[in-house]
Amino acid sequence: MSDDSLWHTGRCTACEGEQLRDFLSLRDVPTQDGVLWKTKEEALAAPKGDFILSVCERCGYIGNRAYDASLVTFEGYDVSLEHSPVFRDYLQGLAERLVGRYDLHQKKILEIGVGKGLFLRTLCKLGPNQGIGYDPSVSPELRDAWRAEGITIVPDFFSEKYATSDADMVSCRHVLDILDRPKQFLRMLARSLGPDTVLYFESPNGDATLEDCVIWSMVYEHCSWFTVQGARALFNASGFDLLNIGSTFGKDYIGVEARPSPRGEHFDADPQAVSDVLSKVQTFERKHQETMRLWGDKLAAYSAAGKRVIGWGAGARAIAFLSAFGVTDSIPYVVDTNPNRQGKYLPVTGQRVVPPTFVLEHEPDVVLITNPSFTEEIKAQARALGANPEFESL
């Protein structure tokens, strides 16, 4: 089997089968949701690319076969949700569960794509454990702060030169889905890690995206969309056995717990599970245009009524939603609690990202909550500020 099996070769990344079927095609979409722009002019000229989502009818793996890695950069990358109390509670609970289940005490933990580091720091405090994080976007200030806590940060992309057989756990959250060669990456880990090393991977939930027709979750930056079946196919074919897999953070994500397999790379077809994925794809195809019409009508009604509308949550869903409808000046602002995103502009459509206190100045009639998982938190924040607009969740 070749490590270079990619969607645009006409073969499935996971099982290398040739039964691929396109089911969603979008043109000229923003290629980044983790990078915002310093000026509106730069944002309006941000890179765009084509998005062609394809499903493998042999194993159920889903990916963007038009993905071009050169259009995705990690300079200035920040998708942190750690300013949200709801999300911090989720990470705390996840860390406690993993530490308890796998007896992670006085162990060595690696995190690939460590970001702002809250999850790794939590795992290390709970053990206590030794932590090493890999991420080229981590600032020198954060690296120094973590060093004082006994955590080492390597400001580089993780590669085979960093893989070590003495790691007890490897965490990799929201990285695998943005790699254009995920199988090659997993194979490298399977070769390098010890047989008892536990892996925790987390990615957007492809099953929920299809079932609920969450069009706004489908963004260019993600090369892969993992259903439970698609994730199982990729991990098995890359040399891992699954210990646990399922939805997490409500239905937003899929969590995968795995170990290197003594069988090595293997592919065990599950026709019923694949059939279930294909059925979800068909449901998504039916609902897609209906969802677009529904939201097109809502936006037109807001405009006709002269309502002041803002978004809340300046992440992937906001970027995908606004670009899908070509919304620019009619929704000029998007609130976000992440201070690193505030003052910047969303790619292609150019909305300015503002802090929550901005609702007092702007007095919106309608707040579009871009991620329903944060609905109650956002409503509480707005009302605590004295704002009481109409709330609508995407």
Contacts in CASP RR format, 6 or more apart in sequence:
PFRMAT RR
TARGET T0000
AUTHOR 0000-0000-0000
METHOD contacts of the structure
MODEL  1
MSDDSLWHTGRCTACEGEQLRDFLSLRDVPTQDGVLWKTKEEALAAPKGD
FILSVCERCGYIGNRAYDASLVTFEGYDVSLEHSPVFRDYLQGLAERLVG
RYDLHQKKILEIGVGKGLFLRTLCKLGPNQGIGYDPSVSPELRDAWRAEG
ITIVPDFFSEKYATSDADMVSCRHVLDILDRPKQFLRMLARSLGPDTVLY
FESPNGDATLEDCVIWSMVYEHCSWFTVQGARALFNASGFDLLNIGSTFG
KDYIGVEARPSPRGEHFDADPQAVSDVLSKVQTFERKHQETMRLWGDKLA
AYSAAGKRVIGWGAGARAIAFLSAFGVTDSIPYVVDTNPNRQGKYLPVTG
QRVVPPTFVLEHEPDVVLITNPSFTEEIKAQARALGANPEFESL
1 16 0 8 1.000
1 265 0 8 1.000
2 16 0 8 1.000
3 181 0 8 1.000
3 183 0 8 1.000
3 184 0 8 1.000
3 187 0 8 1.000
4 181 0 8 1.000
4 184 0 8 1.000
5 11 0 8 1.000
5 12 0 8 1.000
5 13 0 8 1.000
5 16 0 8 1.000
5 183 0 8 1.000
6 13 0 8 1.000
6 180 0 8 1.000
6 181 0 8 1.000
7 13 0 8 1.000
7 20 0 8 1.000
7 54 0 8 1.000
7 63 0 8 1.000
7 64 0 8 1.000
7 65 0 8 1.000
7 67 0 8 1.000
7 223 0 8 1.000
8 65 0 8 1.000
8 66 0 8 1.000
8 67 0 8 1.000
10 18 0 8 1.000
10 20 0 8 1.000
10 65 0 8 1.000
11 17 0 8 1.000
11 18 0 8 1.000
11 20 0 8 1.000
12 18 0 8 1.000
12 19 0 8 1.000
12 20 0 8 1.000
12 56 0 8 1.000
12 58 0 8 1.000
12 59 0 8 1.000
12 61 0 8 1.000
13 61 0 8 1.000
13 63 0 8 1.000
13 181 0 8 1.000
13 182 0 8 1.000
13 183 0 8 1.000
13 224 0 8 1.000
13 234 0 8 1.000
14 56 0 8 1.000
14 59 0 8 1.000
14 60 0 8 1.000
14 61 0 8 1.000
14 183 0 8 1.000
14 230 0 8 1.000
14 233 0 8 1.000
14 234 0 8 1.000
14 237 0 8 1.000
15 56 0 8 1.000
15 58 0 8 1.000
15 59 0 8 1.000
15 61 0 8 1.000
15 233 0 8 1.000
15 237 0 8 1.000
15 267 0 8 1.000
17 56 0 8 1.000
17 58 0 8 1.000
17 59 0 8 1.000
19 56 0 8 1.000
19 57 0 8 1.000
19 58 0 8 1.000
20 54 0 8 1.000
20 55 0 8 1.000
20 56 0 8 1.000
20 57 0 8 1.000
20 65 0 8 1.000
21 54 0 8 1.000
21 55 0 8 1.000
21 57 0 8 1.000
21 281 0 8 1.000
22 52 0 8 1.000
22 53 0 8 1.000
22 54 0 8 1.000
22 65 0 8 1.000
23 53 0 8 1.000
23 54 0 8 1.000
23 55 0 8 1.000
23 281 0 8 1.000
23 284 0 8 1.000
23 285 0 8 1.000
24 51 0 8 1.000
24 52 0 8 1.000
24 53 0 8 1.000
24 218 0 8 1.000
24 284 0 8 1.000
24 285 0 8 1.000
24 288 0 8 1.000
25 50 0 8 1.000
25 51 0 8 1.000
25 52 0 8 1.000
25 53 0 8 1.000
26 50 0 8 1.000
26 51 0 8 1.000
26 52 0 8 1.000
26 218 0 8 1.000
26 324 0 8 1.000
27 49 0 8 1.000
27 50 0 8 1.000
27 51 0 8 1.000
28 48 0 8 1.000
28 49 0 8 1.000
28 50 0 8 1.000
29 48 0 8 1.000
29 49 0 8 1.000
29 50 0 8 1.000
29 51 0 8 1.000
29 219 0 8 1.000
29 220 0 8 1.000
29 320 0 8 1.000
29 323 0 8 1.000
29 324 0 8 1.000
29 348 0 8 1.000
30 46 0 8 1.000
30 47 0 8 1.000
30 48 0 8 1.000
30 219 0 8 1.000
30 220 0 8 1.000
30 319 0 8 1.000
30 320 0 8 1.000
30 323 0 8 1.000
30 346 0 8 1.000
30 347 0 8 1.000
30 348 0 8 1.000
31 46 0 8 1.000
31 47 0 8 1.000
31 48 0 8 1.000
31 49 0 8 1.000
31 68 0 8 1.000
31 71 0 8 1.000
31 72 0 8 1.000
31 220 0 8 1.000
31 221 0 8 1.000
31 347 0 8 1.000
32 46 0 8 1.000
32 47 0 8 1.000
32 71 0 8 1.000
32 72 0 8 1.000
32 73 0 8 1.000
32 220 0 8 1.000
32 221 0 8 1.000
32 347 0 8 1.000
33 79 0 8 1.000
33 219 0 8 1.000
33 221 0 8 1.000
33 315 0 8 1.000
33 316 0 8 1.000
33 319 0 8 1.000
33 320 0 8 1.000
33 347 0 8 1.000
34 77 0 8 1.000
34 78 0 8 1.000
34 79 0 8 1.000
34 221 0 8 1.000
34 315 0 8 1.000
34 316 0 8 1.000
35 73 0 8 1.000
35 74 0 8 1.000
35 75 0 8 1.000
35 76 0 8 1.000
35 77 0 8 1.000
35 78 0 8 1.000
35 347 0 8 1.000
36 43 0 8 1.000
36 78 0 8 1.000
36 314 0 8 1.000
36 341 0 8 1.000
36 344 0 8 1.000
36 345 0 8 1.000
36 346 0 8 1.000
36 347 0 8 1.000
36 353 0 8 1.000
37 43 0 8 1.000
37 46 0 8 1.000
37 344 0 8 1.000
37 345 0 8 1.000
37 346 0 8 1.000
37 347 0 8 1.000
37 350 0 8 1.000
38 344 0 8 1.000
38 345 0 8 1.000
39 345 0 8 1.000
40 345 0 8 1.000
40 350 0 8 1.000
40 352 0 8 1.000
42 345 0 8 1.000
43 344 0 8 1.000
43 345 0 8 1.000
43 346 0 8 1.000
43 347 0 8 1.000
43 348 0 8 1.000
43 349 0 8 1.000
43 350 0 8 1.000
44 348 0 8 1.000
44 349 0 8 1.000
44 350 0 8 1.000
46 347 0 8 1.000
46 348 0 8 1.000
47 71 0 8 1.000
47 347 0 8 1.000
48 348 0 8 1.000
49 66 0 8 1.000
49 68 0 8 1.000
49 71 0 8 1.000
49 220 0 8 1.000
50 66 0 8 1.000
51 64 0 8 1.000
51 66 0 8 1.000
51 218 0 8 1.000
51 219 0 8 1.000
51 220 0 8 1.000
52 64 0 8 1.000
52 65 0 8 1.000
52 66 0 8 1.000
53 62 0 8 1.000
53 63 0 8 1.000
53 64 0 8 1.000
53 65 0 8 1.000
53 218 0 8 1.000
53 225 0 8 1.000
54 62 0 8 1.000
54 63 0 8 1.000
54 64 0 8 1.000
54 65 0 8 1.000
55 61 0 8 1.000
55 62 0 8 1.000
55 63 0 8 1.000
55 277 0 8 1.000
55 278 0 8 1.000
55 281 0 8 1.000
56 62 0 8 1.000
56 233 0 8 1.000
57 274 0 8 1.000
57 278 0 8 1.000
58 269 0 8 1.000
58 274 0 8 1.000
59 229 0 8 1.000
59 230 0 8 1.000
59 233 0 8 1.000
59 237 0 8 1.000
59 267 0 8 1.000
59 269 0 8 1.000
59 274 0 8 1.000
60 227 0 8 1.000
60 229 0 8 1.000
60 230 0 8 1.000
60 233 0 8 1.000
60 273 0 8 1.000
60 274 0 8 1.000
60 277 0 8 1.000
60 278 0 8 1.000
61 224 0 8 1.000
61 230 0 8 1.000
61 233 0 8 1.000
61 234 0 8 1.000
62 206 0 8 1.000
62 224 0 8 1.000
62 225 0 8 1.000
62 226 0 8 1.000
62 227 0 8 1.000
62 230 0 8 1.000
62 277 0 8 1.000
62 281 0 8 1.000
63 223 0 8 1.000
63 224 0 8 1.000
63 225 0 8 1.000
64 220 0 8 1.000
64 222 0 8 1.000
64 223 0 8 1.000
64 224 0 8 1.000
64 225 0 8 1.000
67 180 0 8 1.000
67 220 0 8 1.000
67 223 0 8 1.000
69 180 0 8 1.000
69 223 0 8 1.000
71 220 0 8 1.000
72 178 0 8 1.000
72 220 0 8 1.000
72 221 0 8 1.000
74 136 0 8 1.000
74 137 0 8 1.000
75 137 0 8 1.000
76 137 0 8 1.000
77 137 0 8 1.000
78 116 0 8 1.000
78 137 0 8 1.000
78 338 0 8 1.000
78 340 0 8 1.000
78 341 0 8 1.000
79 174 0 8 1.000
79 315 0 8 1.000
79 316 0 8 1.000
80 115 0 8 1.000
80 116 0 8 1.000
80 338 0 8 1.000
80 340 0 8 1.000
81 87 0 8 1.000
81 338 0 8 1.000
82 88 0 8 1.000
82 91 0 8 1.000
82 116 0 8 1.000
82 117 0 8 1.000
82 118 0 8 1.000
83 337 0 8 1.000
83 338 0 8 1.000
83 339 0 8 1.000
84 337 0 8 1.000
84 374 0 8 1.000
84 377 0 8 1.000
85 377 0 8 1.000
86 373 0 8 1.000
86 374 0 8 1.000
86 376 0 8 1.000
86 377 0 8 1.000
87 249 0 8 1.000
87 374 0 8 1.000
88 118 0 8 1.000
90 248 0 8 1.000
90 249 0 8 1.000
91 118 0 8 1.000
91 119 0 8 1.000
91 122 0 8 1.000
92 122 0 8 1.000
94 119 0 8 1.000
94 248 0 8 1.000
95 119 0 8 1.000
95 122 0 8 1.000
95 123 0 8 1.000
95 126 0 8 1.000
96 126 0 8 1.000
98 104 0 8 1.000
98 123 0 8 1.000
98 169 0 8 1.000
98 198 0 8 1.000
98 200 0 8 1.000
98 257 0 8 1.000
99 105 0 8 1.000
99 123 0 8 1.000
99 126 0 8 1.000
99 127 0 8 1.000
102 168 0 8 1.000
102 169 0 8 1.000
102 198 0 8 1.000
104 123 0 8 1.000
104 126 0 8 1.000
104 127 0 8 1.000
104 129 0 8 1.000
104 168 0 8 1.000
104 169 0 8 1.000
105 127 0 8 1.000
105 128 0 8 1.000
105 129 0 8 1.000
106 127 0 8 1.000
106 128 0 8 1.000
106 129 0 8 1.000
107 127 0 8 1.000
107 129 0 8 1.000
107 130 0 8 1.000
107 168 0 8 1.000
107 169 0 8 1.000
108 129 0 8 1.000
108 130 0 8 1.000
108 131 0 8 1.000
108 132 0 8 1.000
108 166 0 8 1.000
108 167 0 8 1.000
108 168 0 8 1.000
108 169 0 8 1.000
109 120 0 8 1.000
109 123 0 8 1.000
109 124 0 8 1.000
109 129 0 8 1.000
109 130 0 8 1.000
109 131 0 8 1.000
109 132 0 8 1.000
109 167 0 8 1.000
109 168 0 8 1.000
109 169 0 8 1.000
109 170 0 8 1.000
109 171 0 8 1.000
110 131 0 8 1.000
110 132 0 8 1.000
110 133 0 8 1.000
110 134 0 8 1.000
110 158 0 8 1.000
110 162 0 8 1.000
110 164 0 8 1.000
110 167 0 8 1.000
110 169 0 8 1.000
110 170 0 8 1.000
110 171 0 8 1.000
111 117 0 8 1.000
111 119 0 8 1.000
111 120 0 8 1.000
111 123 0 8 1.000
111 131 0 8 1.000
111 132 0 8 1.000
111 133 0 8 1.000
111 134 0 8 1.000
111 170 0 8 1.000
111 171 0 8 1.000
111 172 0 8 1.000
111 173 0 8 1.000
112 133 0 8 1.000
112 134 0 8 1.000
112 135 0 8 1.000
112 158 0 8 1.000
112 170 0 8 1.000
112 171 0 8 1.000
112 172 0 8 1.000
112 175 0 8 1.000
113 133 0 8 1.000
113 134 0 8 1.000
113 135 0 8 1.000
113 158 0 8 1.000
113 172 0 8 1.000
113 173 0 8 1.000
113 175 0 8 1.000
114 120 0 8 1.000
114 133 0 8 1.000
114 134 0 8 1.000
114 135 0 8 1.000
114 138 0 8 1.000
114 153 0 8 1.000
115 135 0 8 1.000
115 137 0 8 1.000
115 138 0 8 1.000
116 142 0 8 1.000
117 133 0 8 1.000
117 138 0 8 1.000
117 142 0 8 1.000
117 146 0 8 1.000
119 171 0 8 1.000
119 173 0 8 1.000
120 131 0 8 1.000
120 133 0 8 1.000
120 151 0 8 1.000
120 171 0 8 1.000
121 146 0 8 1.000
121 149 0 8 1.000
121 151 0 8 1.000
123 129 0 8 1.000
123 131 0 8 1.000
123 169 0 8 1.000
123 171 0 8 1.000
124 130 0 8 1.000
124 131 0 8 1.000
124 149 0 8 1.000
124 150 0 8 1.000
124 151 0 8 1.000
129 168 0 8 1.000
130 150 0 8 1.000
131 150 0 8 1.000
131 151 0 8 1.000
131 152 0 8 1.000
132 151 0 8 1.000
132 152 0 8 1.000
132 153 0 8 1.000
132 154 0 8 1.000
133 151 0 8 1.000
133 152 0 8 1.000
133 153 0 8 1.000
133 154 0 8 1.000
134 153 0 8 1.000
134 154 0 8 1.000
134 156 0 8 1.000
134 157 0 8 1.000
134 158 0 8 1.000
134 162 0 8 1.000
135 153 0 8 1.000
135 154 0 8 1.000
135 155 0 8 1.000
136 155 0 8 1.000
136 156 0 8 1.000
136 157 0 8 1.000
138 153 0 8 1.000
138 155 0 8 1.000
142 153 0 8 1.000
143 153 0 8 1.000
143 155 0 8 1.000
146 152 0 8 1.000
146 153 0 8 1.000
147 153 0 8 1.000
154 162 0 8 1.000
156 162 0 8 1.000
159 188 0 8 1.000
160 188 0 8 1.000
160 191 0 8 1.000
160 192 0 8 1.000
163 188 0 8 1.000
163 189 0 8 1.000
163 191 0 8 1.000
163 192 0 8 1.000
163 193 0 8 1.000
164 192 0 8 1.000
164 193 0 8 1.000
165 192 0 8 1.000
165 193 0 8 1.000
165 194 0 8 1.000
165 197 0 8 1.000
166 194 0 8 1.000
167 193 0 8 1.000
167 194 0 8 1.000
167 197 0 8 1.000
168 196 0 8 1.000
168 197 0 8 1.000
168 198 0 8 1.000
169 197 0 8 1.000
169 198 0 8 1.000
169 199 0 8 1.000
169 200 0 8 1.000
170 189 0 8 1.000
170 193 0 8 1.000
170 197 0 8 1.000
170 198 0 8 1.000
170 199 0 8 1.000
170 200 0 8 1.000
171 199 0 8 1.000
171 200 0 8 1.000
171 201 0 8 1.000
172 199 0 8 1.000
172 200 0 8 1.000
172 201 0 8 1.000
172 202 0 8 1.000
173 200 0 8 1.000
173 201 0 8 1.000
173 202 0 8 1.000
174 202 0 8 1.000
174 203 0 8 1.000
174 204 0 8 1.000
176 182 0 8 1.000
176 185 0 8 1.000
176 186 0 8 1.000
176 201 0 8 1.000
176 203 0 8 1.000
176 224 0 8 1.000
176 226 0 8 1.000
177 203 0 8 1.000
177 204 0 8 1.000
177 222 0 8 1.000
177 223 0 8 1.000
177 224 0 8 1.000
177 225 0 8 1.000
177 226 0 8 1.000
178 221 0 8 1.000
178 222 0 8 1.000
178 223 0 8 1.000
179 185 0 8 1.000
179 223 0 8 1.000
179 224 0 8 1.000
180 223 0 8 1.000
182 223 0 8 1.000
182 224 0 8 1.000
182 234 0 8 1.000
183 234 0 8 1.000
183 237 0 8 1.000
183 238 0 8 1.000
186 234 0 8 1.000
186 235 0 8 1.000
186 238 0 8 1.000
186 239 0 8 1.000
186 240 0 8 1.000
187 238 0 8 1.000
187 239 0 8 1.000
187 265 0 8 1.000
189 199 0 8 1.000
189 238 0 8 1.000
189 260 0 8 1.000
190 238 0 8 1.000
190 239 0 8 1.000
190 240 0 8 1.000
190 260 0 8 1.000
190 261 0 8 1.000
190 264 0 8 1.000
190 265 0 8 1.000
193 199 0 8 1.000
193 260 0 8 1.000
194 260 0 8 1.000
195 259 0 8 1.000
195 260 0 8 1.000
195 262 0 8 1.000
196 259 0 8 1.000
197 259 0 8 1.000
197 260 0 8 1.000
198 243 0 8 1.000
198 257 0 8 1.000
198 258 0 8 1.000
198 259 0 8 1.000
199 240 0 8 1.000
199 256 0 8 1.000
199 257 0 8 1.000
199 258 0 8 1.000
199 259 0 8 1.000
200 255 0 8 1.000
200 256 0 8 1.000
200 257 0 8 1.000
201 231 0 8 1.000
201 255 0 8 1.000
201 256 0 8 1.000
201 258 0 8 1.000
202 248 0 8 1.000
202 253 0 8 1.000
202 254 0 8 1.000
202 255 0 8 1.000
202 256 0 8 1.000
203 222 0 8 1.000
203 224 0 8 1.000
203 226 0 8 1.000
203 231 0 8 1.000
203 253 0 8 1.000
203 254 0 8 1.000
203 255 0 8 1.000
203 256 0 8 1.000
204 217 0 8 1.000
204 222 0 8 1.000
204 225 0 8 1.000
204 226 0 8 1.000
204 252 0 8 1.000
204 253 0 8 1.000
204 254 0 8 1.000
205 226 0 8 1.000
205 247 0 8 1.000
205 251 0 8 1.000
205 252 0 8 1.000
205 253 0 8 1.000
205 254 0 8 1.000
206 225 0 8 1.000
206 226 0 8 1.000
206 227 0 8 1.000
206 254 0 8 1.000
207 227 0 8 1.000
207 228 0 8 1.000
207 247 0 8 1.000
207 251 0 8 1.000
207 254 0 8 1.000
207 277 0 8 1.000
207 280 0 8 1.000
208 214 0 8 1.000
208 247 0 8 1.000
208 251 0 8 1.000
208 252 0 8 1.000
209 217 0 8 1.000
209 218 0 8 1.000
209 225 0 8 1.000
209 284 0 8 1.000
210 227 0 8 1.000
210 277 0 8 1.000
210 280 0 8 1.000
210 281 0 8 1.000
210 283 0 8 1.000
210 284 0 8 1.000
211 280 0 8 1.000
211 283 0 8 1.000
211 284 0 8 1.000
212 251 0 8 1.000
213 283 0 8 1.000
213 284 0 8 1.000
213 287 0 8 1.000
213 288 0 8 1.000
213 291 0 8 1.000
214 317 0 8 1.000
215 288 0 8 1.000
215 291 0 8 1.000
215 292 0 8 1.000
215 320 0 8 1.000
215 324 0 8 1.000
216 316 0 8 1.000
216 317 0 8 1.000
216 318 0 8 1.000
216 320 0 8 1.000
216 321 0 8 1.000
216 324 0 8 1.000
216 370 0 8 1.000
216 394 0 8 1.000
217 316 0 8 1.000
217 317 0 8 1.000
217 320 0 8 1.000
218 225 0 8 1.000
218 320 0 8 1.000
219 316 0 8 1.000
219 319 0 8 1.000
219 320 0 8 1.000
221 316 0 8 1.000
224 234 0 8 1.000
226 234 0 8 1.000
226 254 0 8 1.000
226 256 0 8 1.000
227 254 0 8 1.000
227 277 0 8 1.000
227 280 0 8 1.000
228 245 0 8 1.000
228 246 0 8 1.000
228 254 0 8 1.000
228 273 0 8 1.000
229 270 0 8 1.000
229 273 0 8 1.000
229 274 0 8 1.000
229 276 0 8 1.000
229 277 0 8 1.000
230 277 0 8 1.000
231 245 0 8 1.000
231 254 0 8 1.000
231 256 0 8 1.000
232 242 0 8 1.000
232 245 0 8 1.000
232 270 0 8 1.000
232 273 0 8 1.000
233 267 0 8 1.000
235 241 0 8 1.000
235 242 0 8 1.000
235 256 0 8 1.000
235 258 0 8 1.000
236 242 0 8 1.000
236 261 0 8 1.000
236 265 0 8 1.000
236 266 0 8 1.000
236 267 0 8 1.000
236 268 0 8 1.000
237 265 0 8 1.000
237 266 0 8 1.000
237 267 0 8 1.000
238 265 0 8 1.000
239 260 0 8 1.000
239 261 0 8 1.000
239 263 0 8 1.000
239 264 0 8 1.000
239 265 0 8 1.000
239 266 0 8 1.000
240 258 0 8 1.000
240 259 0 8 1.000
240 260 0 8 1.000
240 261 0 8 1.000
241 258 0 8 1.000
241 259 0 8 1.000
241 260 0 8 1.000
241 261 0 8 1.000
241 263 0 8 1.000
242 256 0 8 1.000
242 257 0 8 1.000
242 258 0 8 1.000
243 257 0 8 1.000
243 258 0 8 1.000
243 259 0 8 1.000
244 255 0 8 1.000
244 256 0 8 1.000
244 257 0 8 1.000
245 254 0 8 1.000
245 255 0 8 1.000
245 256 0 8 1.000
245 257 0 8 1.000
246 254 0 8 1.000
246 255 0 8 1.000
246 256 0 8 1.000
247 253 0 8 1.000
247 254 0 8 1.000
247 255 0 8 1.000
248 254 0 8 1.000
248 255 0 8 1.000
249 373 0 8 1.000
250 373 0 8 1.000
252 371 0 8 1.000
252 373 0 8 1.000
292 324 0 8 1.000
295 321 0 8 1.000
295 325 0 8 1.000
295 394 0 8 1.000
296 325 0 8 1.000
298 392 0 8 1.000
299 309 0 8 1.000
299 325 0 8 1.000
299 327 0 8 1.000
299 330 0 8 1.000
302 309 0 8 1.000
302 330 0 8 1.000
302 365 0 8 1.000
302 366 0 8 1.000
303 330 0 8 1.000
306 365 0 8 1.000
307 365 0 8 1.000
307 366 0 8 1.000
308 362 0 8 1.000
308 363 0 8 1.000
308 364 0 8 1.000
308 365 0 8 1.000
308 366 0 8 1.000
309 330 0 8 1.000
309 331 0 8 1.000
309 364 0 8 1.000
309 365 0 8 1.000
309 366 0 8 1.000
309 367 0 8 1.000
309 368 0 8 1.000
310 331 0 8 1.000
310 332 0 8 1.000
310 333 0 8 1.000
310 334 0 8 1.000
310 335 0 8 1.000
310 354 0 8 1.000
310 359 0 8 1.000
310 362 0 8 1.000
310 364 0 8 1.000
310 366 0 8 1.000
310 367 0 8 1.000
310 368 0 8 1.000
311 318 0 8 1.000
311 331 0 8 1.000
311 333 0 8 1.000
311 334 0 8 1.000
311 335 0 8 1.000
311 351 0 8 1.000
311 367 0 8 1.000
311 368 0 8 1.000
311 369 0 8 1.000
311 370 0 8 1.000
312 334 0 8 1.000
312 335 0 8 1.000
312 336 0 8 1.000
312 367 0 8 1.000
312 368 0 8 1.000
312 369 0 8 1.000
312 370 0 8 1.000
312 378 0 8 1.000
312 382 0 8 1.000
313 334 0 8 1.000
313 335 0 8 1.000
313 336 0 8 1.000
313 369 0 8 1.000
313 370 0 8 1.000
313 371 0 8 1.000
313 374 0 8 1.000
313 378 0 8 1.000
314 334 0 8 1.000
314 335 0 8 1.000
314 336 0 8 1.000
314 338 0 8 1.000
314 341 0 8 1.000
314 346 0 8 1.000
314 351 0 8 1.000
314 353 0 8 1.000
314 370 0 8 1.000
315 336 0 8 1.000
315 341 0 8 1.000
315 370 0 8 1.000
315 371 0 8 1.000
317 370 0 8 1.000
317 371 0 8 1.000
317 394 0 8 1.000
318 334 0 8 1.000
318 346 0 8 1.000
318 351 0 8 1.000
318 370 0 8 1.000
319 346 0 8 1.000
319 347 0 8 1.000
319 348 0 8 1.000
319 349 0 8 1.000
321 327 0 8 1.000
321 368 0 8 1.000
321 370 0 8 1.000
321 394 0 8 1.000
322 331 0 8 1.000
322 334 0 8 1.000
322 346 0 8 1.000
322 349 0 8 1.000
322 351 0 8 1.000
323 347 0 8 1.000
323 348 0 8 1.000
323 349 0 8 1.000
326 349 0 8 1.000
327 349 0 8 1.000
328 349 0 8 1.000
328 350 0 8 1.000
328 351 0 8 1.000
331 351 0 8 1.000
331 368 0 8 1.000
332 351 0 8 1.000
332 352 0 8 1.000
333 351 0 8 1.000
333 352 0 8 1.000
333 353 0 8 1.000
333 354 0 8 1.000
333 358 0 8 1.000
333 362 0 8 1.000
334 346 0 8 1.000
334 351 0 8 1.000
334 352 0 8 1.000
334 353 0 8 1.000
334 354 0 8 1.000
334 370 0 8 1.000
335 353 0 8 1.000
335 354 0 8 1.000
335 355 0 8 1.000
335 356 0 8 1.000
335 358 0 8 1.000
335 359 0 8 1.000
335 367 0 8 1.000
336 342 0 8 1.000
336 353 0 8 1.000
336 354 0 8 1.000
336 355 0 8 1.000
337 355 0 8 1.000
337 356 0 8 1.000
337 381 0 8 1.000
339 355 0 8 1.000
341 353 0 8 1.000
342 353 0 8 1.000
342 354 0 8 1.000
342 355 0 8 1.000
343 352 0 8 1.000
343 353 0 8 1.000
343 354 0 8 1.000
344 352 0 8 1.000
344 353 0 8 1.000
345 351 0 8 1.000
345 352 0 8 1.000
345 353 0 8 1.000
346 353 0 8 1.000
354 362 0 8 1.000
356 381 0 8 1.000
356 382 0 8 1.000
356 385 0 8 1.000
357 385 0 8 1.000
359 367 0 8 1.000
359 382 0 8 1.000
359 385 0 8 1.000
359 387 0 8 1.000
359 389 0 8 1.000
360 385 0 8 1.000
360 386 0 8 1.000
360 387 0 8 1.000
363 387 0 8 1.000
364 387 0 8 1.000
364 389 0 8 1.000
365 389 0 8 1.000
365 390 0 8 1.000
366 389 0 8 1.000
366 390 0 8 1.000
366 391 0 8 1.000
366 392 0 8 1.000
367 378 0 8 1.000
367 382 0 8 1.000
367 389 0 8 1.000
367 390 0 8 1.000
367 391 0 8 1.000
367 392 0 8 1.000
368 392 0 8 1.000
368 393 0 8 1.000
368 394 0 8 1.000
369 375 0 8 1.000
369 378 0 8 1.000
369 391 0 8 1.000
369 392 0 8 1.000
369 393 0 8 1.000
369 394 0 8 1.000
370 394 0 8 1.000
371 394 0 8 1.000
372 393 0 8 1.000
372 394 0 8 1.000
375 391 0 8 1.000
375 393 0 8 1.000
378 391 0 8 1.000
379 391 0 8 1.000
382 388 0 8 1.000
382 389 0 8 1.000
382 391 0 8 1.000
END
